Amino acid sequence: MALQTGGFYDGTLVSLGYSAARISLLKQLSLEPTISINRVETPMAELTTRLYRTRADYGFSPLMFASALVQYSSADRAYSTNLRFRWEYRPGSELFVVYTDERDMTDPRSLVLPAVRGLKNRAFVVKVNRLLRF
C-alpha cells in the first residue's frame, strides 16, 4: 500500500495505491490486482479518480503463456481489456497473438449491447518472428 501527498499546481494531490504482489492460485496461474485512487483539490475544482486493474498470467509451459489485463478508469469511464498469447516455437523464434479493446462506459446501453455500443477502439494483432542463424 502506498500513500502520497503533495502540491499539484496551485492545489494538492493525495494518492492512495494498493498493489498486491502476485497471488499464485495454481502453480501456473497468478493474479495481480491493483487499485489507485487520486484526489486533486484546487481553488477551481475538486476531482477524484479511481483505477481498478487486474493482471492474470497462465503458463502452459516454460515456452508458452497467456496473459490478460483488465482495467476500469473512472477518469474517462473506460473499460479496457488486453489479451496476449506468446509461444516460443523455436529458440529465439516466437508467435504473439494479441487482442485489445476499450469501451466507453458513459452510455448505459454499452452494458446491454457490448458488441455494438461504447466501443472506442479494438485491435487484433498476430506477430511472428524467426531467428535466422548464419
C-alpha positions in Angstrom: 0.0 0.0 0.0 1.3 3.5 -0.8 0.1 6.9 0.2 1.5 10.0 -1.4 0.6 13.6 -0.9 1.9 16.9 -2.1 1.4 20.0 -4.2 -0.3 19.9 -7.5 -0.1 23.2 -9.5 -2.0 25.6 -7.2 -3.7 22.8 -5.2 -3.0 19.4 -3.5 -2.9 15.8 -4.6 -3.5 12.8 -2.4 -2.8 9.4 -4.0 -3.6 6.1 -2.4 -2.5 2.9 -4.2 -2.7 -0.7 -3.4 -0.9 -3.4 -5.4 -0.8 -6.9 -4.1 2.2 -8.9 -5.0 1.4 -11.6 -7.5 -1.0 -14.1 -6.0 -0.4 -17.7 -7.2 -3.7 -19.5 -7.4 -2.1 -22.5 -9.1 1.5 -23.3 -10.0 0.9 -21.9 -13.5 -1.9 -19.3 -12.7 -1.3 -15.9 -11.0 -3.3 -12.7 -10.4 -2.1 -9.2 -9.6 -4.8 -6.8 -8.5 -4.2 -3.1 -8.3 -6.3 -0.1 -7.1 -5.3 3.5 -7.4 -7.3 6.5 -6.0 -6.2 10.1 -6.7 -7.8 13.1 -5.1 -7.0 16.5 -6.6 -8.1 19.8 -4.9 -7.5 23.2 -6.5 -9.2 26.5 -5.8 -11.3 26.0 -9.0 -12.3 22.3 -8.7 -12.0 19.0 -6.9 -11.6 15.7 -8.6 -11.3 12.1 -7.5 -10.3 9.4 -10.0 -10.1 5.6 -9.5 -8.3 3.0 -11.5 -9.0 -0.7 -10.9 -6.7 -3.2 -12.7 -6.2 -6.9 -12.6 -3.5 -8.8 -14.4 -3.7 -12.6 -14.9 -0.9 -14.8 -16.2 -1.2 -18.5 -17.1 1.8 -20.6 -18.1 1.1 -23.6 -20.3 4.8 -24.4 -20.3 8.1 -22.6 -20.0 7.8 -21.7 -23.7 4.1 -20.8 -23.9 1.9 -18.5 -21.8 -1.2 -16.3 -21.9 -1.8 -13.1 -20.0 -4.8 -10.8 -19.6 -5.1 -7.2 -18.3 -8.5 -5.8 -17.4 -8.9 -2.3 -16.2 -11.5 0.4 -15.4 -10.7 4.1 -15.2 -13.2 6.4 -13.7 -11.4 9.5 -15.2 -12.7 8.7 -18.7 -15.2 6.0 -17.6 -13.5 3.5 -19.9 -13.2 -0.3 -19.5 -10.3 -1.9 -21.4 -9.0 -5.4 -21.9 -5.8 -6.8 -23.3 -5.3 -10.5 -24.0 -1.9 -11.8 -25.1 -0.7 -15.3 -26.1 3.0 -16.0 -26.6 4.7 -19.2 -27.9 8.4 -19.7 -28.4 8.1 -22.4 -31.1 11.9 -22.5 -31.6 14.7 -21.0 -29.6 14.7 -17.3 -30.4 11.5 -17.6 -32.6 8.1 -16.5 -31.3 4.5 -16.2 -32.1 2.4 -13.5 -30.4 -1.4 -13.2 -30.7 -2.8 -10.0 -29.1 -6.4 -8.8 -28.7 -7.2 -5.4 -27.2 -10.3 -3.3 -26.9 -11.5 -0.2 -25.0 -15.1 0.7 -24.2 -16.7 3.9 -23.2 -19.0 3.2 -20.2 -20.8 6.6 -20.2 -23.6 5.1 -22.3 -25.6 2.7 -20.2 -26.5 0.7 -23.3 -22.9 -0.4 -23.6 -23.6 -2.9 -20.8 -26.6 -4.4 -22.6 -25.2 -4.5 -26.1 -21.4 -4.6 -25.6 -20.6 -5.7 -29.1 -22.2 -2.6 -30.6 -22.3 0.2 -28.1 -19.5 2.1 -26.5 -16.6 0.7 -28.5 -13.7 3.2 -28.6 -11.1 1.0 -30.2 -10.3 -2.6 -31.0 -7.3 -4.4 -32.4 -6.2 -7.9 -33.2 -2.6 -8.4 -33.9 -0.5 -11.5 -34.9 3.2 -11.3 -34.9 5.7 -14.0 -35.9 9.4 -13.6 -35.6 12.0 -16.1 -36.7 15.6 -16.3 -35.6 17.9 -16.9 -38.6 21.4 -18.2 -37.8 24.2 -17.9 -40.3 
